[in-house]
Amino acid sequence: MAPPAPGECYFVGVDVGTASVRAALVTREGRLKSTAEEPISIWQPQAEHYTQSSAEIWDRCCDAVRRVIQGVERSQVRGIGFDATCSLVVLNKNFQPVPVNQNAERQSDVVMWMDHRAGEQAARITSTGHRVLSRVGGVMSPEMQPPKLLWLKENLKESCWMEAAHFFDLPDFLSWKATGSLTRSLCTLVCKWSYCPPEGWDDSFWTAIGLEDLLDDNYSKIGSLTCAPGTPVGDGLTREAAADLGLDPGTAVGTSLIDAHAGGLGVIGADVKGFHLPCEGRPITSRMAVICGTSSCHMAISRQPVFVPGVWGPYMSAMVPDLWLNEGGQSATGRLIDHMVKSHAAYSQLRELTCQRFGDNIHTGESIYTYLNTHLSLMTEDQAAVDPLASSLHLWPDFHGNRSPLADPTLKGMVIGLTLSQTLDDLARLYLATVQALALGTRHVLETMKEAGHSITTLFLCGGLSKNPLFVHIHASATGLPVVLSSQTDGVLVGAAVLGACASQEYKTIQEAMEKMAKVGKVVWPDHDLKSFYERKYQVFLRLFAHQREYQDLMRS
């Protein structure tokens, strides 16, 4: 990347993902000038429990920011924005970490987004039929905060619940660390906590699920002050936070976002003139942002509320102010691909061959999938015949439950068409079938949204998996829609920087910042020769789900 220009203004975007913290120095036009990444620890003290340390996460944020601003005058950095996974942070009255597992280290104070320990509590909350459930597709997910809070109260009452004075969504924790302000983001509270503007909290909901003690002191434990994304938080960076990050005190901090929502900001508003896309000349509501990494989120916006069965929302101002958001998703995407590839008998052979071709630096996994993509193309003389290599191998991808549109965390993964063979070719086919299943899952979400009233013509992809050309190609062909990729290597970091740009008043609105900072890099069109193939593959996909439900009913009868 080019060195920073003297006198130019910049914004810092910080993205806390599942396994790492990333930061970027971003120009006013949305160009990434420098990036840095720092790993963060994940602990699994028991099945379905995944935890992290908020202190370690903040330290890694500071390390990454200090790296990306090297060579830049502090005064050139006008604003900073944070996004993060929707994990739950627990602190005591002195803002010190409270452990979220029995006999856990005190530093383990974060219940991760993918932690499914609260499945039974989520089912009980759903069974209440409370009116707030209409805004989460009718089903409370164990990945949301109310069931996690209820689990902590019922299972760690003395060691955690009674000690806790502050429950933060991770993006709000980062805003608090940066500014000292307890103001929460509308994005986090609306999407994961049941908050509904303009009314606010619904007392009857918390009472109905057994968490009426959260009503004390005007909801002081979970927040009573809210701001829309990009709004300035407090007075900017505190002296302590500025010293930690290597920036000036008072640097503007934008109200934070969940990581997927930041990805939406970083891609969905791009100017598409000249690309001949079906969304050109149409409102932004004709676009869907797909943020695909460890998990995937499908973000669609509308001017009026649209209620979609099994899909979260409609949420007002949760991503773009004054617009409604529906959020579909898959609980495991990149994580599922890794699982299928690394658990195969031929994985050690794949790794050895990849090392021979690319060297030993394959820790990111990108070169492994580059090798697999090439290997698939060598398995057939016709490049267009790669997709049909998985004609007899089918997969239902809900190994970690279904987030949407079925909203059933009890669903399991299925693979149909395995043989006794365990060659590298078999591994490549299984990888291909997994990617196809994930793309068909996106189609399932997309068609459910369309049936409810959305009119989506174009997909905008970002996140780690958007760098995999096979994943992108299959999403285009399986859905029948063109896929737009950002000109920058990471739309999520651009979205986080958009928050800082708005907070600094460089742009007057989120919409203006999105249009100026998001850029189209490439368009991948569907292969219409594969239309019939994916129509048939999708019918198999839907029957797999129907069969699983049938098998469950048989075993219960």
N, C-alpha and C positions, 0 to 999 in steps of 0.2 A: 504494500500500500504506500501511496505517496506521503511524504512527510507533511505535517501540519503547516499551513500557510500562516505567516506572521499577520496579525491583525484580524484574521478571520474568526468569526464566532462559532462555537461548537456546543453540542449537547451530549451528555453521557446517558446511554441507556444501559440498565442493569437487568439481566434476566436470570432468575433463580429457577433452574429446571429441576428435574428429579435427582440427577446425580452430579450436577455441576453448576457453578455460577459463571456466567459470561458477562462481559462488559464490552461496550463499543464507544468510540469517540465518533460522533456523527455530525456532518455539516448541516447547515441550514437547508440545503437541497436534498438531504437524506442520504448522502454518500457515507459509507463506512470508511473512516480514515485509519483506524487501528482497532484491533480486537484482542481480547485476552480471555482465557478460560482457566478456572480453578476447580478441582474436584471437591465434592463434599461427601461425607460418610453417610451410609445407610445401615441401620441395624435392624435385624429381624429376630427379636428376642423369642418369638414363638410364631406358630402358623397364623397367617393373616394379619400379623402385627408388623408395621414398618414405622420406624422412628428416626428422627434426626435431632441435631442440636442447633438451636437458634443462634447461640453464641458463635459456633463454628461457621454458620452460614454468613453472619455479619462480617466475621473476620475475612472470609473468602471474598465477599463483596468488596471490601476495602482493598485487598490485595489486587483484585482484578482492575478496579478503577485506577489505582495508582500506576498500574502498568500501562493502561491505554492513554493516560494523559501525559506520559513522559515526553518532554520536548515542547510542551504547550504552556504558555503563560496561564496561571490560574484565572486571571481576569477574562481570558478568552472563553472559558467554560461558563455559559450563561444559565444553564439549567440541567437538572438530572431527573430521570424518571426510573422507577422500579416496577418490575413485574415479578411474579413468583407463582409457584404451584399453590393450589388452594388447600394447603396443609394447615393444621391447627396448632398454634403456639400457646403454651400455658406458662404464665409468670405469676409470682406471688406479689404481695403488696409493696415489696421493695424492688419489684421488676426483676427478680432473680428467677432462674428456671425452676420449674416444678416437674419432676419426673412423671411420665405418662404410662409407665409400666411397673408392675410389682417388682421390687428389688432391682430396679433399673438405676443406672448412674444418673445423678442429678442433671447432668448436661443433656440427657435424653428427654427433651421437653416438647418435641414436635410430633404430633400424630400425622403421618404423611397422608396425602390425598388418596393414595392407593391402598391404605390400610382399611381392611374390610372386617375388623373385629366387631363392628357395631351392626352386623347384618340383622340380628334378631331385634335390636332396638329400632332399626329402620323399618322393619316389617310391622312392628307395633305402632309406630307413628303413622304409617300408611293406613293401618286398620282403623284409625280414628276418623278418617274421611274428612278431616278438617279442611276448611275452605282454602287455606294457604297452599294445599297440595295441588290445586288447579294450576299453579304457576310452576310446578315441577313435573308436568305431564301426568299428574295423578299419583305418582309413586315417589316416596322418599328414598333417596339413594344412600347407602352406607358411606359414600364418598363425601356427603354433605356434613355440615357441622352439628346440627341438632342431634342426630343419633350418636355421634362421637361424644358429645357433651353428656348425653344420657348414660352412655357406657361408663364414662369416667365417674359419674355420680354413683352408679350402681355397683361398680367393681373396685374403685379406688377412692372411696369416700373420704377416708381419714388422711391418706397420704397425698392425695391430689386435689380432690374436689374442695375440701375444707381449707386447703392451703392456697388455692388459686384465687387471685384477685383480678386477673386480666386474662381474657381469652382473645387472642388475635388470629385473624387469618394472616398467613405469612406475608402477603403483600402489605398489609396494614402494619405488621410488626416492623417491616423495613422502613416505612414512612415514619413510624414513631422513633426508631433508632436514629433516623436522619434529622428529625426536626423537634422531637420531644412532644409532638402534638398527638393527642388521642383521637383525633378526627379519623373516621373510617371511610373507606371508599364505597360509594354506592355499588360499584361492581361486585365487591366481595359480599357485602351484606345482602344485596338483592339476590345474587346468584346462589349463595351457599348457606344463608342464615335465615331466610324467610322474611326479610325486611321488605316492605312495600311502600315506596313513596307514592303520594305525599303523606299517607296516613302514618307510616312508620311501623313500629313493632305492633304485633297483634297479641295483647296480653292473654287472650283466651287460648291461643295456640300453645304457648309455653306452659300454661296451667294444665291444659289437656294432656300434655305428654309427660308431666311430672317434673318440670323444670321451672316451677313458679318462683323459686328463689332467685332467678335471674332478673326478676322485675325490681328487686331491691335497688334503692338509690338511682332510680331512673336508668336502669340497665347499665350501670357503671362498669360491669364486668365485660360486657360485649359491645358497648359503644352506643352513644346517643346522638353524637354529632356526625354528620355525613357530608361528603363533597362528591361532585361529579368528576369523572376521570379528567386529568389534566389541570384541574383547579389548583392554584398554589396552596401548599400545606404550611400552616404556621407562618413563621418568619424566615423560612428557608433553613439551610443547614445550621445546626448549632455549632458552637466552637469545637466541642468535643468530636462531633461527627465529621466536621470539616477537617480536623487534624487527622482523624482516622483515614479519611478518603483522599487526602492531599489536595483539597479544594478550599476555596475561600468561604468563611462564614457568611451566611446570608444568601448563598447561591440558591436559586429557586428550585424547589422540589415539587414535582407534579403529583397529584393524587394518583395512587398506584392502581394497577390492574392485575387480574389473574393472567398468567402467562399466555394462555391461548387467546385471550381477548386483546392482549398487546400485539400478538401476531396478526389478528384481524385488522387492527389499526395500521399495521405496517404494510399491508398489501391491498386491502379491499377498496381503498379510495383512489388508486392510481389512475392517471389519465390514460385512456385506451385509444385515443384518436390515432387512426392510421393502421390499426392492427386488424380491422375488419371483424371485430368480435360481435357476437349477438347482443352484448350488453351496451355497445356504443350507442350513445344518444338516448339510453334508457336510464331510469333512476338507479341509484346505488342498491336499491332493494332487489334488483335482478341478479345480484352477485352473491355467491357464498364463499366465505373464507374457510379453508380446511387447514388446520394447524396440526401437523402430523409429526410426532416424535415418539416418546415412550408410549404415550396414549395419543388419541386423536380427538379433536373437537371440530364440529361443523357449525359455523356461525352464520346465521341468516338474519337480516334486519328488515323491519317493516315500519310503515308510518302509523299503522293501526295495530292493536294487539291481535296476534294470531295464536290460538290455543291448539297445540299439536299433541295428540296422545303419545305418551312415552318420551316426549322431548321436553327438555327444561325450558322454562319461560312461559309466556312472554315477560321479559324483564325491561322496565323502562330505564333508559340512560345507563345501561350496564356496560356498554362498549362505546357507542356513539351517542353523545347527549341528545335527548329529545327524540330518539328513535327506539323502537322496541326490538329486543333481541330474543331469538330462539337459539338454543344451543343443543345440538345433538353431539354424540360422541361414542368412541370405542375405548373401553378401559385398558386394552392392551393392543398396541400396534407394533411399534418398534420393539417393544419388549417381547411380543409374541414371535416376531420374526427371529430375534436372537434366540429365543427358547427352542424353536423348531430346528434351527440350524445347528446350534451348539449341543443339543441333546441327541443328534443323529450319530450313528456309528461311524460315518465317514467324515465327521468333523475334523478329526486329527489329521487325516489325509488332506483335507481342504486347507487347513491351517499351514501345513508343511508346504504345499504347493504355492500358497499365497506368499509365504515368506521367501520362497525361491524367486518369485516374480517381482515382489515389491520390497523385499528386505524385511527386517525384523520389526519395523515400526508399524504394527498393525493393531495397536491397542484401541483405536477408534472403531474398528470394524469396517470402516468404509472400503478398504482394499479387499476385504473378504467378499463383500457384496459386489465389488467391481469384478473380481475374479469369477464369481458365480454368474453374473450377467454375461460375461464373455463366454463362459463355459456353456451356458444355455444356447447362445447363438451358434456355437460349434456343434451342437447336438443335432442341428438341422441345416440343410444346405440353403433353405429359403428363410431369410430373416423374418419374413412375415409369418412363418410357421412356428415361431417360438411359443406364442400363447397356447396353441393347441397341444403342446407337449404335455399339458396337464388335463387333457380331455377326459381321462379316466381316473383322475385323482381330485377329490373334492374335500373341502374343509369348511367346517363351521367354526368361526374364529373366537368364540366367547369363552376362552380358557380362564378368564378372570370375570366372568359374568357379562351380561349385556347392559350397557348404559342406556342405549336408545337404538331403535325406537320401541323395543320390547320392554325396556326398564325392568329387567329380571336379573338380579345379581346371582341367582342360583343356577343359571344356565351354564353348561359346560362345553368344552371344545369337542369336536368330532372330526375324524379323518376317515374317509371312505376311499378304498382303492389301493391299500398297501399290499405289498408282496413280501416274500422272504428275502428278496435281494436288498443289499445295503451298500450299493456302490455310490460313487460320487455323482453319477447320473441320477440316481434315486434321490439323493440329497438335493440336487438342483431342481428336480421336478417338485419336490415337497416345498422348497423355497418359493418356486413359482406359484404353486397352488395356494400357498399362504398369502402371498401378495394379492393374488386374484380374489381370495375370500375377503380380504380387507377392503379392496375396492368395491366389491359387491355389497359389503356392509355400508359403505358410503352411499351407494345407490339406494339401499334400503332406507337409510335416513332421508336422503334427498326426495325419494318418491313419497314418503310419509309426509314430509313438509309440503310438497306440492299438492297433495290431496287435501291438506288443511287450508290451503289458500296462498302459499308462497308461489312466486313466479320466478324461478331461478334458471338462468341461461348460461352462466359462466362460473367456473370454479377458479379460485385464487388460492394456490398452495404455498405454504411456508413451513418451516420446521425442518428437523434433520432429515426426515425421509423424503422431502422435496428435492434433495440433492441426489437421490437415486433415480436415474432415468427410467429404469424398468417400472418402478413404483408409479412414477408420473404417467408414463405411457399407458399403463394398465388402468389407472384411474380415468384417463380420458376415454379410452375405448370401452371400458365397462359401464361408464355412466352415459356415454354418448355426448359429452359436453367438452368444449375446449378448456384446457387448463392453463392458467396464467402463472408464470413464475416471476419473482421479483428480480430486478436488475442487480440487487445487492445480495450478498451471500446469506444474509439472515434478516428476514422481515420482522421477526420478533424483536430483535434489538432496535430496528428502526422504529417499531411501535413504541417501545419504551422511551426512546429519545423524543418521540412526538409529545409525550407527556411533559418532559422537561422543557421543550420548545414552547408549549402552550403556557406552562407555569411562568416562564420568563417574559411572557407577553410578546414574544417574537411573532407569534401568530395569534389572531384574535379568537379563533375557534378550533376545535378538534378537526372539524371537517376541512377547514382551510389547510391545516398542517398535514392532514392525510393526503390531500391532493398534491401539495407541493413536495412532500418528502417521500411518498411511495412512488416507485417507478417500475414500469413493465420491462422485464428483461427478455423473456422468451414466451412464446405460446406453443403449446403442444396440442395438436388437434387429434380427435378420435380417428382411429383407422376404421373406416366404414366397411372394409372387407371382413372385419371381425364382428360386425353387428349381430349376425345370426349366432355366431359362437357364444357371445356373451348373453344373448337372450336366453339360449338354452342353459348356459352355466348358471344364470340367475334363477331359473326355474328349479334347478337342482338345489341351489343355495336355500331357497325358501322351503323346499321339501325337507331338507335336513332339519330345520327348526321344527317343522310340523311333526316329523318322526320322533325327535327328542321328546317333545311334549307327549306324544302317544306312548312312548316307552315309559315315561314317568308315570302316566296314568295307569298303565298295565301293572307296574310294580307296586303301586299304591292300592290297587283293587284287591 
